[in-house]
């Protein structure tokens, strides 16, 4: 896919939600679904925040619909609509909540204006990675998923895991970041909590739609941008207008994506259809992360070897200061919203417990076992 075509497909992509609305924390009582398996057929619509057939993200919605049809023997048919095709991308949450549409697909932090705590179920700067988020969500007693259901239940929704990007890249910059001073007055396209962190570091978070990032970098409207990783970044052509490619993605160490269904309609379904939705969502969860890892490995080599991109690593002092600012931003959020405080306490506690295990296993593996002698980083 050429860059112009790729960018055209991102016109309807969202960059996050803004504004703050009060969050109703009461959870509706769940209705026991019928246990009888019938031959009833269901025809549903799914609205997404992604452009139609958007690589990996939009494709995941298509696969969900395909696999639901297959696993139910044709009893469930889902028509997928890209952002703007049926409802505007950022109205997906409300459309499904109201019952006009059965299903939605997006990223939880897009709904921060309605439910500030939703950000914890997507990406937290210096937070958990894909493996750890999945453990919080469905491992043990499913502590994270219970809280997610409680939050969305107040909006007549049931959430489901919909894939994870894995650790993202740190972004594209038109200048090197050698010290904290280089963040001062830096204009960067970066959404969510990370934007608040950058602001605390002296920079400016700019909300630029995906379709305008390339032009923004080219014309100097922004000095830097984050996106996802090498696969999408190559397709977007950022290497043509930004010189330096930074790692690690401190802002989104594992962006969790989602499906969500109208709760009343979900609770009225037979148990086997409910189980099918959960099973298929977990299949998509695995596919998205695997696809991102596979494609990012291929396109990182293309960027470095074919396009001569200069890979850089954020200095330790810069990361340390951003981490400190992140703690302040999270404290501000927890203090401003009771549900955010409740979720933050769970998230932080789980991350600390799991971190001790990861220190002895994942970190030790990458540092001491799988030592790469031909790293791109010099």
Secondary structure as UniProt FT lines:
FT   HELIX           3..8
FT   TURN            9..12
FT   STRAND          42..48
FT   TURN            52..53
FT   TURN            55..56
FT   HELIX           57..71
FT   TURN            72..74
FT   STRAND          76..81
FT   TURN            83..85
FT   HELIX           89..91
FT   HELIX           92..98
FT   STRAND          103..107
FT   HELIX           108..111
FT   TURN            112..114
FT   HELIX           116..121
FT   TURN            125..126
FT   HELIX           130..138
FT   TURN            140..142
FT   HELIX           143..153
FT   TURN            154..156
FT   STRAND          157..164
FT   STRAND          171..173
FT   HELIX           180..183
FT   TURN            184..185
FT   STRAND          187..189
FT   HELIX           192..200
FT   TURN            201..202
FT   STRAND          204..206
FT   HELIX           210..212
FT   HELIX           213..219
FT   STRAND          224..225
FT   HELIX           230..236
FT   HELIX           238..240
FT   STRAND          244..247
FT   TURN            250..251
FT   STRAND          256..262
FT   HELIX           263..267
FT   HELIX           271..301
FT   HELIX           302..306
FT   STRAND          310..313
FT   HELIX           316..336
FT   HELIX           338..360
FT   HELIX           362..364
FT   HELIX           365..369
FT   TURN            373..374
//
